[in-house]
């Protein structure tokens, strides 16, 4: 025995390509390749692909099947709220807004939304959160706690145009893999290299599958208390959207509170607070100790990344994806 965990990714000392386990905690490990031929190990659960390093280092216990089962069967309290978003669609933003509205004051706290994220929290950690618990997740609606839908607990869903999502997701994954350095192409390739995987769901749940599932859930359950917001609307008129959230949650508010929440939850202010005040995990992962959770928060940044050919390809896919949907998205403001 050489003492190595057979489920760990092994990196040969001769700088050759890494070797990957064939299975991890009972799941088959699939190898997908980016546009430059770099291998990325993933596992698939109920149609959702998860990069193996994510499960190894971020999922409590490293066993995604056990963790998802825990989530499905976790006890839900009467005042619990669920924030559902596809990755890079404004999760931190809406979590801060809801937190401040419920407190009745626009103040930052050291804790971050990851402390209440279903994918990251252990059973005991999630249970111990002070009421009212504001959970957040990127899981599709079918993977939510069973009691959330049985008890009809309030859900707030924020959705964002998929072109900006793809760009933001690429930059986030790259920064996470490279210790906050988005400029390097080591380990993870260029945007063009990763474009096919990010669009196809090769290393994540496909965007259109996620939003369409929530759309269907809303249509099939017309009396369910769910509020759907668009990221672009929140950028265009944040005060209007904050008031929508307050009304949905049944919160008494003053004009001053709404103004204060809008100011504190401005993207640049949130970014600064995340750097100066928050216990953000990305500061521990980055090489220079600076956060990389917040990047630009803009609408239309995709224009700086997509080639003409990529944009034409994406537009065709978008038409196919949304052919049976009533959802509309704005790609610029």
Rosetta blueprint (number, residue, H / E / L):
1 X L
2 X L
3 X L
4 X L
5 X L
6 X L
7 X L
8 X L
9 X L
10 X E
11 X L
12 X L
13 X L
14 X L
15 X L
16 X L
17 X L
18 X L
19 X E
20 X L
21 X L
22 X L
23 X E
24 X E
25 X L
26 X L
27 X E
28 X E
29 X L
30 X E
31 X E
32 X E
33 X E
34 X L
35 X L
36 X L
37 X L
38 X L
39 X E
40 X E
41 X E
42 X E
43 X E
44 X E
45 X E
46 X L
47 X L
48 X E
49 X E
50 X E
51 X E
52 X H
53 X H
54 X H
55 X H
56 X H
57 X H
58 X H
59 X L
60 X H
61 X H
62 X H
63 X L
64 X H
65 X H
66 X H
67 X H
68 X H
69 X H
70 X H
71 X H
72 X H
73 X L
74 X L
75 X L
76 X L
77 X L
78 X L
79 X L
80 X L
81 X E
82 X E
83 X E
84 X E
85 X E
86 X L
87 X L
88 X L
89 X L
90 X L
91 X H
92 X H
93 X H
94 X H
95 X H
96 X H
97 X H
98 X H
99 X H
100 X H
101 X H
102 X H
103 X H
104 X L
105 X L
106 X L
107 X L
108 X L
109 X L
110 X L
111 X L
112 X L
113 X H
114 X H
115 X H
116 X H
117 X E
118 X L
119 X L
120 X L
121 X L
122 X L
123 X H
124 X H
125 X H
126 X H
127 X H
128 X L
129 X L
130 X L
131 X L
132 X L
133 X L
134 X E
135 X E
136 X E
137 X E
138 X L
139 X L
140 X L
141 X H
142 X H
143 X H
144 X L
145 X L
146 X H
147 X H
148 X H
149 X H
150 X H
151 X L
152 X L
153 X L
154 X L
155 X E
156 X E
157 X E
158 X E
159 X E
160 X L
161 X L
162 X H
163 X H
164 X H
165 X H
166 X H
167 X H
168 X H
169 X H
170 X H
171 X H
172 X H
173 X H
174 X H
175 X H
176 X H
177 X H
178 X L
179 X L
180 X L
181 X L
182 X L
183 X L
184 X L
185 X L
186 X L
187 X L
188 X L
189 X L
190 X L
191 X H
192 X H
193 X H
194 X H
195 X H
196 X H
197 X H
198 X H
199 X H
200 X H
201 X L
202 X L
203 X L
204 X L
205 X L
206 X L
207 X H
208 X H
209 X H
210 X H
211 X H
212 X H
213 X H
214 X H
215 X H
216 X H
217 X H
218 X H
219 X H
220 X H
221 X L
222 X L
223 X L
224 X L
225 X L
226 X E
227 X E
228 X E
229 X E
230 X E
231 X H
232 X H
233 X H
234 X H
235 X H
236 X H
237 X L
238 X H
239 X H
240 X H
241 X H
242 X H
243 X H
244 X H
245 X H
246 X H
247 X H
248 X H
249 X H
250 X L
251 X L
252 X L
253 X L
254 X L
255 X H
256 X H
257 X H
258 X H
259 X H
260 X H
261 X H
262 X H
263 X H
264 X H
265 X L
266 X L
267 X H
268 X H
269 X H
270 X H
271 X H
272 X H
273 X H
274 X H
275 X H
276 X H
277 X L
278 X L
279 X L
280 X L
281 X H
282 X H
283 X H
284 X H
285 X H
286 X L
287 X L
288 X L
289 X L
290 X L
291 X L
292 X L
293 X L
294 X L
295 X L
296 X L
297 X L
298 X L
299 X L
300 X L
301 X H
302 X H
303 X H
304 X H
305 X L
306 X L
307 X L
308 X H
309 X H
310 X H
311 X H
312 X H
313 X H
314 X H
315 X H
316 X H
317 X H
318 X H
319 X H
320 X H
321 X H
322 X H
323 X H
324 X H
325 X L
326 X L
327 X L
328 X L
329 X L
330 X L
331 X L
332 X L
333 X L
